[in-house]
Each structure stands twice: as C-alpha cells, then as structure tokens.
Amino acid sequence: MKIFYFTTTGNCLYIAKNLGGELLSIPQMLKQETTHFKDDIIGFVTPCYGFAVPSIVCRFMEKHTFEADYFFAVMSYGNILAAGLSEFEKLANKSNIKLNYTNEMLMVDNYLPGFKVEDQLAKAPSRKIDEHIKTIVEDINNKRENSVGKLSVGMKIFSAIIHRYNKSLKPTIDNRFSIDKQCNQCGTCAKVCPMNNIIVETEPKYQHNCTFCLACIHNCPEKAIHITGEKSAARFRNEHIKLKEIITANKTVTSPAQAGQVVCHS
C-alpha cells in the first residue's frame, strides 16, 4: 500500500502513519522523476485549505498517474470541510481514478486568524481523533466502499465564492506575515516550507509563491513569525509528530546558507 500525504503541522502525517503502508510525501514526490505509481492499494491524505484542495496537491495529482485495485482519500479539516473532499474526488476523476473510499477527519484547527490554538486543543478530546482513525483503518483494511455525499446547492455556491476569493489573494498573501526580533536566522521556516517560498538572509523573506499552509509560523522554534489578525501567540504541531519529520517531508533547502540560493517555482 502506498500513501501520498501532504503535511505542514503534522495532522495529516499522523493520520498517514496510523494507516500504515509506504508513506510518500507529496512535496518530495514532486521533485522526483517518477510520474507513475502502482500498488494494490493507493491512498491520499491531505488537509482542506479554504474549503478546497491545497494547490500543491492539485499539481501533484495533475502531473502523475496511478494504478491500483483500491483507491482511498482522507481529508483533514479543523472547522468546516465544505466542498474539500468533493473537490478532491473531482480531481481524482480527472486523473482517471475512481475513489473506492473517502472519509474526513476533524482535527485541531491551526488557522491562527480564525481560532485560538488553546481553544482548539481543549476541544481535541471531544473529537475522538484516535477512535475515528481506527475506524478508517479498519474500513481500508477491509476495502470497504464509501463516497462523499452530494453537496447542497448552497454549499456549492459558498465554496465557490470562498475558493475564488482565496485565489485572488494568493499572489500577495504572504504579505500578511511579519518577523519579530526573536528570529535568529535558523532557517527552519525555509526547511518546512513546501513551496520554496522562503529565503533566509538577515531574516526570512517571502517570494509570493505561498500556499498559506502556515508551516513557517507554527514550526518556528522562536515563535518569531506572525500573521495579521492571529488570535493568540500559541503555536501548533501535532503532539505525535516531530519537527524533523515535517522537515523531511517538505525540505527544499539543506542549510540556512543555501536558502538564499533557492529558485522559486510554481
């Protein structure tokens, strides 16, 4: 079984690790020459961003082909899933994939302008995350069938409006980030960025190729990176996932010095 995942604060990696099989990071796979993957079971674990599929996941699906007897997708979200899973199903169909099984996972929301991390962590026990993951594992092991339900007309319209709005913000969305004096130029932000979007000189500089995953903010060891309108100074990384695992999944530079040599790509 191959599982392709995208993670920036560890939620999706935690899900993927529980599912088992061969774990393959989507940002890393985009750098490889291999474009066709085959296995008896192939799965995708991705977060929902702005009620939609992250752009880096879209690019991966469009550039690769897959062959399996059983396909599944699990999407994590922190508040409202909206059309996220439905959009991934459409994306899979365009890649000639018929998803046998889809499911959603309500996790800790890390969208700082919308929620306090402390409040989200307090809600985590009621979300029965491990119990839900166990159910998904059993479903996949037994190759059960499950598909996302049809969205209401209202939800389709709502999701489309939000998606267009988010897309319009993308070219300059990282202008909302700021760096305080606690920054020590360690380069962690560049290492966890899946988009080659950060150059570290005297301080991190953003290159306007941001997928707004907030990996740089949440994983900064000094909590030196901020976003306009953040609800609290607290930061989040899944307690079961280590920083080095996020770096391994997303790393695009090998040292702070090399960060200044990165060429952005879209």
N, C-alpha and C positions, 0 to 999 in steps of 0.2 A: 504494500500500500504506500502510495506517495501522497504527501500532504503539502500543498503550497500555501504559505502563510505570509501575511504582512502584519508586522507588529511595531509599535513605537513606544508603548508604555508597558508592554508585557501581557496584556489581556489575551490577545489572540495567540501568542506563543504558549501561554498557559493552557489554553484550550487545545491547541495542536499537540502539545506534549502528552496530554491526557488521552488523546485519540490514538497515539502511537504511530507506528509506521516510520517511513523515511521522511524527515522534515526538511523542506526546501524553502528557503527564504525568497520571496518574490523579488526584492531589490537585487539580491545576489544572482538569481536566475536570469535577470535582465542583462547581466554583464557576461553571461556565458554564450558560447556559440550554439549550443544545443537548442533547437526550436521545437522538437517533437518529443513527447513523453508518453510512455506506455507502461501500464501495470494492470493488475486485476481490479484494483480499486484506486481511484484518484479523487482526492478531496481538496477543497479550498476553504481556508479560514481567513476571513477579512473583517475589518471593522466597518461600520457605517459612518461616513463623513457627510454632514449636511444633508441627511436623509438620502444619500446616494452612495455609489461605489467609489472609493478613492481613485483618483486619476491614475496612479501608478499601477493599480490592479487592473484597471481598464486596458492600459497599454500592454501589460503582460498577457492578458487574455487575447488581445488582438494580434500579437506577434508570435504566438505559439499554438501548436496543435496538440491534441491529447487523444489517447486511445485507451479505453478501459471497458470492463464489463459493467462497472457500477461507479457512478459519479455522485458526489455529495458536496454540499456547501453549507458552512455555518457562518453566520454573521453576528458579530458582537455589536452591542449598542448600549448607551447609557441612559437614554431618556425616551425618545420616540424613534422607532425604526422606520416608520412611514414606508416609502417605496424602495428602501435599500435592497432588501432581499429580492423583491420583484424585479428590480433593475439588474441585479446580478444574474437572475435567471434568463433575462433577455440577452444579456451579454454572452452568457454561455451558449445560448441557442445560435447566436451569430458565429460562434466558434464550432458549430456542429456538435455541441454537447447537449445531451438530454439528461438533465439532472434527475437522478432517481430519488434523491433525498435532500431536503433543505430544512434548516431549523435556525432559530435565533437564540442568542444568549444575552440576557440582561446582565451587564457587568457594572463596575464602578465607573461613573461618568467622569472624564478628566477634562471636559471643556471649561476652562477656567473663567471665561467671561459669563458663563451661564450658571455655574454651580460652585459652591464651596467644597473643596476636597474633603474637609472634615465631615460635612453633612452626608456626602456620598459614601464615605467609609462607614458611617454609622448605619446606613441603610443596607450595607452589603449582606449581613447575616439573613435578613428577611428575603433576600433574593435567591437564597438556596442555590448558589452558583455550583458548588460541587455536586449537589444532588441532580441538578439539571444536566451537567456534563456527563454524569454517569448514565443517565437515560439516553443521551445522544450516542455515547459509546456503545451501549447495548443495541440501539437501533442500527447503527452502522455495522457492527459485528454480525448482526443477523440479516443484513442487507434489506432492511425494511424500506418501504416506499413512503414518501411524504413530500408534498409540494406546498409552496406558499399559496395562500388563498388569494382570491381576486380582490383588488383594491376597490374601494368605493370611488365614485366619480369625484367626490370632494377631496379625498386623499390624493388622488392623481393630480388634481389641479394644484393643491397645496404643495406637493412635492415638486412639481414642475416649476412653480414660481420660485421656491427656495433654491432649486438647482440653478436656474438662470441667474438669480441674484448672486449666489456664491461664485459662479463662473465669471461674472462681471467684476468681482473683487479680486480675482486671482492674480492679475499682473502686479499688483502693489500690496497684496495682503500682508506681506511680511514687514511693511512699514509700521504695522501695529506693535512690533516687538521693540524693546529697548533693553539696554545693558547698563547695569549699575556698577559701582566701584568695587564690588566684591569679585568681579571677573578677574581670573588670574591667567588667562590665555591657555588653559589646559588643553583645549581642542576637543573636549568631549562632545560639544554641540555639533561639530563638523563630523565626528565619527558616527553619531547616531542618526544624522540626517540622511534619509533615503534618496534625496534628490540632488546631491552635490550642490546644495544651495548656500553653503556657508563657507566663507573664507576667514581664517583667523589670523589677524595681523596684530595690531595693538589691542583689538577687541574683535569679536565676531562681526562680520559684515555679510548681510544677506543679499543674494543675487537675483531676487524676484522670480524664482522658479520654485515657489513654496507650495506644498500640498496641504499646508495648515494642519499638520499632524500633531504639533506641539511637542515633538520628541526632544527638541533642543531645550525647551523650557523645563519640562518635567525631569529630565535626566541631568541637568546641570548640577554638578556636585556642590557649587557655591550658592545655588538659587539666585544667580545673578541676572537671569534673563526674565523679562516681564512682558506681559501683553496688556494692551489698553483695556481697561474695564475688568481686570481679573478680580474675582470675588474674595480671594484670600491669598496669603503668601505661601500656603501649604502646597506641596507638590506630590505627584502620584507616580508610582511604578508598582505593578503587581507584586505583592509581597513574596511570591514564589519564584520570581524572575530576577536574575542578577543583571547589573549594568553591562557586564562583559557579554552577556547573551544578546542584549539589544545591539551592542556594537558589532558583534559577529554577524548578526542578521542584516544590518544596514550599512556597515562601514564602507566608505568610499575613499577615505584617505588613510594613510598609515602612520602619520605623525603630525603634530601641530605645525611643523615647518612645511610639510607637504601640502597643508591645507591651502596655502597661498598659491599653489600651482594647479588647483583644481579647475577644470574647464566645465562650466555648466552645460547641461544638455536637457532637452525637453522630451 
